[in-house]
Amino acid sequence: MRAFAAILAKDLRVELRTLQSVPAMVLFAVSAFVLFRFGLDRTSLDGSLAAGVLLATLLFAAILAVNRVFVAERDQGGFDAIRLAPVDGTALFAAKAAALVVYLVVLEAVTVPVFAIFFLDDWAALLPLALVLLLADLGLAATGALISSLATGSRARDLILPLVLLPLLVPLMIAAAGAAEPLLAAGGPSYDRVATWLAVLGLYDVIFLLIGYGVFDFVLED
């Protein structure tokens, strides 16, 4: 836990000082919402269309952070330091996944209200939607941290990472959209089958957290 806390604190301090990831994510998401607002020529969205616009935008904004999460370890010898230190290598995976969750929560705290201003007539769905987004963030962070660690050593990591990551995130996005669609329905949120989709999201999170925990030591060795 001490190694996990130290790595997470280091990553958060670096982000606060450099502002390399979160501002770019926020700018991308807000720009995308502006494009959707005028491209679709609609002042309100609901149901599957609203869920699709929101989740697709957040997903592609998140890839900006996932792509950079292990850059410092690659450039400054962080992988070698973890291998040589008397700590469990999975602390690095857990810290990077936690840092991604923090980035995503900050992103959503800024951009979801912007989405609501642009497209929602009823803001009652925002509170239950926060749970859907949090579960999606956990799965995206776990999968993203694992795939980023595999791709970071490649010169073509900017191409490899989305090509490998996006197919793995398809079940997560389907479940998140399934849960968000009734919450964003016209006339106010509905909770039909939301619990089922939340369970699918939770299962996805557990599976990929366990996979990351189980294989990350082998990734470090490679």
N, C-alpha and C positions, 0 to 999 in steps of 0.2 A: 504493500500500500504506500510506503514512503517513496518508492521509485515512481509509482503511478502518479502520486501527488506532485512530485518534483518535476516530472516531464510535462504534466498538464499545466502546472503553473508557469513553466518556462514557455510553453507554446502560447499561452494566453498573454503573457507579458510581451512576447515578440510581436504578436498581432496588435496589441495596444500601441506599441511603439512604431511599428511599420505600416499598419493598416493596409496590408497587402491583399487580404482575401475578402473580408466582410464588406468594405465599401464597394468593391467591384461586384460582389454578388447583389448588393442592394441596387446599385445603378443598373445592372442588367435586368433585374426583375421589374423595377419601376419602368424602365424603357420598354420592356416587353408588354407591360400592361397598357402603356400609352399606345403602342402599336396595335394591340388588340382592340383598344377603345375606338380608334379611328378606322382601323382596318375592317372591323365587323360593323361599324357604324351603328352601334347599339349602346344605349345608356344603362341597360340592365341585362344581366344574365342569370340563369337559374338552372337547376338540375345538373344533368351530365355535362352540358357545355360550360357552366360555371366551374364545376369540379375539374374538368379537363384543362381549362385555361389556367386555373390556379396551380394545379399540381404539376403540369408540364413546365410552367415558368419556374416554379421553385426547384424542380428537378434539374433543369439545365443551369440554373444559377448555382446550385450546390456543386455541380461538377467543377466549377471554377476553384472551389476550395479543396475538393477531393484531389484534384490534379496537383496541388501544391503542398499537400499535408506532409509528405515525406521529403520535400526538397532539401530542407536543412540537414536531415540525416544523411542524404546522399552527398551533398556538397561539403559537409563539415565533418564527416566521419562518424556520425551518430550511430550507425549500425555497428561499426567496429567497437565503439565504446560500450554499447549495450552487451555485445558478445563477451567483452573482456570483464565487464563489471559483475560482481557477485549478486546479481538480481535476476529474477525471472524475466525472460524476454517478452512474455505476454503483457508485462506492464506497459511496454511501448505501444502495443496494439490497443490496449484498453485506454491509454491516455490519448492516443490519436483519435480513437472513436469518440471519446468524451469531448475532445476539443471540437470535432466536427458537429456534435450535437449542440454545443454552445453556439457555434457559428450559425447553425441553422435556426436555432431559437431566436437569436438576435435578428437574423434576416427576416423571419416571419413576424416578429414583433413590429418591425418597421413596414414591411410590404403588404401584409394581410390587411391592415387598415386602409392602405392605398387601394388595394383591390376592392375593398368594401365601398370606398368612396366612389370609385369608378363604376362599379357593376352591381352592387347589391342595394335593393330597396329596403330589406329587412335585415338588421344586424343581429337578430336573435340567435342566428346559427353560429356566431363567432366563438362562443364559449364551448359548446360541444365540439366544434370543429378543431379547437385547440388540442383536444385529446387525440383526434385522428392524426393531426400533423405531428404531434409528439411521438406517437408510435411509428409513424412513417420515418421520422427523423432518426430514431434508434436503428431501424433496419437499414436505412440509407447509409448511416455513419458506420455501422459494422461492416457492411458489404464494401463500402467505399474505402475504408481503411485497409481492408484485406487486399483488394484489387490494386489499390495505389501502391502498397508495399511490393507487390509483384511487378508492377509496371515501371516503378521509378528508376530501375537500373537500365532501362532501355532508352536508346536515343529517340525512339519513336513513341515515347510514353504518351504524348499528347493525342496520338491516334489510337494506340493500343488500349488505353484506359477506357474511353467511352465505348469502344467496340466490344470489350469484355464486360464492362460494368452494366451497360444499359440492358442487355438481354437478361441478366440476373435480377434486375430491378423490375422486370415486367410483372411478376406476381405481386410485388409490393405495391406498384402503382395501380394495378387492377383492384386490389383490396382497398387501398386508400380512396380511389375514385368511387368504389361501391359504397363505402361508408359516408363519403362527403356528398354524394348525389342527393340522397333524401334530405340531408341537413340543409342543402341549398335549394330545395324545391320552392317553386312559386307558391306564395300564400303562407310561407312560414315553414320551419323545420319539421320534418317527419322523422320518426325513429324506426321505421320499418327495416328490419334486417341489419340495422347498424351494429348491433351487438355481435352478429355473426361475422361481419367484416372486421370488426375490432379483434375478434378472436383469431382470425386469419393473420392480421397484422402482428399480433402478439406472437403467434407461432413462427412466423417468418423471422421476427427479431430474435427469438430464442435460438432458432436453427443456425442463423448466420453468426450470432455471438459465440455459440459453441464451436462452430467450424473455425472461426478466427482464432479462438482460444486454443483449439486443438492443433492447428497447422502453423501458427505463426512462428514457433521456434524453428521449424524446418525452413520457412521463408528466410529467416535470419541467417541460417547456415548457408543457404544458397547465395 
